[in-house]
């Protein structure tokens, strides 16, 4: 009986030992399985970079203001700057004995022009042809020139056959602010067909050389005008 009981105890102990051994094996397997390295968690995705701020537009320099154009000198293509020589009453230019070129008739406000025969002899000059044409009956003459000081030479000769002595052609004229009253070409030149030059110093301040003519007896007349820079 005791043997049976002892056998029974041994069987029970063996059974418990077997159960415990089996449990330990199961735990070991389970432990082996669960200790496998778990896959690493994916790294956190980098936050997308903030878009770069747009570059500030390049500053474009404002175009420099253009320098004001210089005021044009009061001359024209047909009106060169002094020295200027005008052959009154002529329709063509003229070159004198010194090689100076005289422009055709221009600058007169009104009046008329005439020319004398080519064989007319003019005393007191080496350029007789200059005095064979004239502008007469004018009231004014104007020519654009830069402001400044000038020497103005007025050329006269009495070539009209209707004038036979002094007092038969008398007129007044004003060059700038200088006035010449009761001007008699015959008297100034000392007779007919004789050249006479009146020289006037003038200062121009308004861009024009102005001459006015006023008749007294007969019409004013003139044969040539020179506008020369003062030295």
C-alpha positions as CSV (number, residue, x, y, z in Angstrom):
1,X,0.0,0.0,0.0
2,X,2.8,2.3,0.9
3,X,4.5,1.3,-2.3
4,X,1.4,2.2,-4.3
5,X,1.1,5.4,-2.5
6,X,4.8,6.1,-3.0
7,X,4.5,5.2,-6.7
8,X,1.6,7.4,-7.0
9,X,3.5,10.3,-5.4
10,X,6.4,9.6,-7.7
11,X,4.1,9.6,-10.7
12,X,2.6,12.9,-9.6
13,X,6.0,14.4,-9.1
14,X,7.1,13.1,-12.5
15,X,4.0,14.6,-14.1
16,X,4.5,18.0,-12.4
17,X,8.1,17.9,-13.5
18,X,7.1,17.1,-17.0
19,X,4.6,19.9,-17.1
20,X,7.1,22.3,-15.7
21,X,9.8,21.2,-18.2
22,X,7.3,21.6,-21.0
23,X,6.3,25.1,-19.8
24,X,9.9,26.1,-19.6
25,X,10.5,24.9,-23.2
26,X,7.5,26.8,-24.4
27,X,8.6,30.0,-22.7
28,X,12.1,29.6,-24.2
29,X,10.7,29.3,-27.7
30,X,8.3,32.1,-27.2
31,X,11.2,34.2,-25.8
32,X,13.3,33.3,-28.8
33,X,10.6,34.4,-31.1
34,X,9.8,37.6,-29.4
35,X,13.4,38.6,-29.1
36,X,13.8,38.9,-32.9
37,X,14.9,42.4,-33.7
38,X,12.0,44.4,-34.6
39,X,12.3,46.4,-37.9
40,X,13.5,49.9,-37.1
41,X,10.8,52.4,-37.2
42,X,11.1,54.5,-40.4
43,X,12.8,57.7,-39.7
44,X,10.5,60.7,-39.5
45,X,10.3,62.2,-42.9
46,X,12.1,65.5,-43.1
47,X,9.8,68.4,-43.2
48,X,9.8,69.8,-46.7
49,X,12.1,72.8,-46.9
50,X,10.3,76.0,-47.0
51,X,10.3,77.5,-50.5
52,X,13.0,80.1,-50.9
53,X,11.7,83.6,-50.8
54,X,11.7,85.1,-54.3
55,X,14.7,87.3,-54.9
56,X,13.9,91.0,-54.7
57,X,13.8,92.4,-58.2
58,X,17.0,94.2,-59.1
59,X,16.6,97.9,-58.8
60,X,16.8,99.4,-62.3
61,X,18.6,102.7,-62.2
62,X,16.4,105.5,-63.5
63,X,17.7,106.9,-66.7
64,X,19.7,110.0,-66.2
65,X,17.9,113.1,-67.2
66,X,19.1,114.4,-70.5
67,X,21.1,117.6,-70.3
68,X,19.1,120.5,-71.7
69,X,20.0,121.3,-75.2
70,X,21.9,124.4,-75.7
71,X,19.8,127.3,-76.9
72,X,20.2,127.5,-80.7
73,X,22.1,130.5,-82.0
74,X,19.8,132.8,-84.0
75,X,21.1,132.0,-87.5
76,X,19.8,130.1,-90.5
77,X,21.4,127.8,-93.1
78,X,21.5,130.8,-95.5
79,X,22.6,133.2,-92.7
80,X,26.1,132.3,-91.7
81,X,27.6,133.9,-88.6
82,X,29.7,137.0,-89.1
83,X,31.7,138.1,-90.9
84,X,28.7,138.6,-93.3
85,X,28.7,140.6,-96.5
86,X,25.6,141.3,-98.5
87,X,25.6,142.8,-102.0
88,X,22.4,144.9,-102.0
89,X,20.2,144.6,-105.1
90,X,22.1,141.5,-106.5
91,X,20.5,138.2,-107.3
92,X,23.9,136.4,-107.2
93,X,26.8,136.2,-104.9
94,X,29.9,138.3,-105.5
95,X,33.6,137.8,-104.8
96,X,35.6,141.0,-104.2
97,X,39.2,141.7,-105.1
98,X,40.3,140.5,-101.6
99,X,38.6,137.1,-102.1
100,X,35.6,138.0,-99.8
101,X,32.3,136.4,-100.8
102,X,29.2,138.7,-100.7
103,X,25.8,137.1,-100.3
104,X,22.9,138.0,-102.7
105,X,20.4,140.7,-101.7
106,X,18.6,139.7,-98.4
107,X,17.4,141.0,-95.1
108,X,15.4,144.0,-96.3
109,X,11.8,144.4,-95.2
110,X,10.6,146.0,-98.4
111,X,11.7,148.3,-101.2
112,X,13.1,147.3,-104.6
113,X,16.4,146.6,-106.3
114,X,18.1,147.6,-109.5
115,X,21.5,147.2,-111.3
116,X,23.5,149.5,-113.5
117,X,25.4,148.8,-116.7
118,X,28.6,146.8,-116.4
119,X,30.6,149.6,-117.9
120,X,29.6,152.2,-115.4
121,X,32.7,153.6,-113.8
122,X,32.7,154.0,-110.0
123,X,35.4,156.1,-108.4
124,X,37.1,155.6,-105.0
125,X,37.0,151.8,-105.0
126,X,38.8,148.7,-106.4
127,X,35.5,146.8,-106.5
128,X,33.3,148.8,-108.9
129,X,30.9,145.9,-109.5
130,X,29.8,146.1,-105.8
131,X,28.3,149.6,-106.4
132,X,26.5,148.7,-109.7
133,X,23.6,147.1,-107.8
134,X,21.5,148.7,-105.1
135,X,18.4,148.2,-102.9
136,X,16.2,151.3,-102.6
137,X,12.9,152.4,-101.0
138,X,13.4,150.1,-98.0
139,X,12.3,151.0,-94.5
140,X,14.2,148.4,-92.6
141,X,17.0,145.7,-92.6
142,X,17.4,142.9,-90.1
143,X,19.9,140.1,-89.9
144,X,20.3,137.4,-87.2
145,X,23.7,137.4,-85.4
146,X,24.9,136.2,-82.0
147,X,24.9,138.9,-79.3
148,X,28.1,140.8,-79.2
149,X,30.0,143.7,-80.6
150,X,30.3,144.3,-84.4
151,X,31.7,146.7,-86.9
152,X,29.0,147.5,-89.5
153,X,30.1,149.0,-92.8
154,X,27.4,150.6,-95.0
155,X,28.4,151.0,-98.7
156,X,26.8,153.8,-100.8
157,X,27.2,155.4,-104.2
158,X,24.9,157.7,-106.1
159,X,24.4,156.0,-109.5
160,X,20.8,157.2,-110.3
161,X,20.9,159.5,-113.3
162,X,17.9,161.4,-111.9
163,X,20.1,162.8,-109.1
164,X,22.3,165.6,-110.3
165,X,23.4,167.3,-107.2
166,X,23.3,167.6,-103.4
167,X,19.9,167.8,-101.5
168,X,18.1,165.6,-104.2
169,X,18.4,162.4,-102.1
170,X,18.3,162.8,-98.4
171,X,17.3,160.2,-95.8
172,X,17.9,159.2,-92.2
173,X,18.9,155.7,-90.9
174,X,19.5,154.2,-87.5
175,X,22.0,151.3,-86.9
176,X,21.2,149.7,-83.5
177,X,20.8,152.7,-81.3
178,X,23.0,155.1,-83.4
179,X,21.1,157.5,-85.6
180,X,22.3,159.3,-88.8
181,X,20.0,162.1,-89.8
182,X,19.7,163.9,-93.1
183,X,22.2,161.6,-94.9
184,X,23.1,162.8,-98.4
185,X,25.0,160.2,-100.4
186,X,26.1,162.9,-103.0
187,X,27.5,165.1,-100.2
188,X,29.2,162.3,-98.3
189,X,30.8,160.8,-101.4
190,X,31.7,164.1,-103.0
191,X,29.6,163.6,-106.2
192,X,27.9,161.0,-108.3
193,X,29.3,157.5,-109.1
194,X,31.7,157.7,-106.2
195,X,31.9,155.0,-103.4
196,X,31.5,156.0,-99.8
197,X,31.6,153.7,-96.7
198,X,30.0,154.6,-93.4
199,X,31.5,152.6,-90.5
200,X,29.4,152.1,-87.3
201,X,30.4,150.3,-84.1
202,X,27.3,148.3,-82.8
203,X,26.6,146.1,-79.9
204,X,23.8,143.5,-80.5
205,X,21.8,142.3,-77.5
206,X,18.7,140.8,-79.0
207,X,20.2,138.4,-81.5
208,X,19.6,140.7,-84.5
209,X,21.3,143.5,-86.3
210,X,18.6,146.0,-87.0
211,X,18.8,149.0,-89.4
212,X,15.8,151.4,-90.1
213,X,15.6,153.8,-92.9
214,X,13.4,157.0,-93.1
215,X,13.0,158.9,-96.4
216,X,13.3,162.7,-96.4
217,X,13.8,163.5,-100.1
218,X,13.7,160.7,-102.6
219,X,14.1,157.1,-101.5
220,X,16.8,155.7,-99.3
221,X,19.4,153.6,-101.1
222,X,22.3,151.3,-100.3
223,X,24.8,149.2,-102.2
224,X,26.3,146.8,-99.6
225,X,26.3,145.9,-95.9
226,X,29.2,144.3,-94.0
227,X,28.8,142.8,-90.5
228,X,32.2,142.1,-89.0
229,X,33.1,141.0,-85.5
230,X,34.7,143.7,-83.5
231,X,38.4,143.1,-82.6
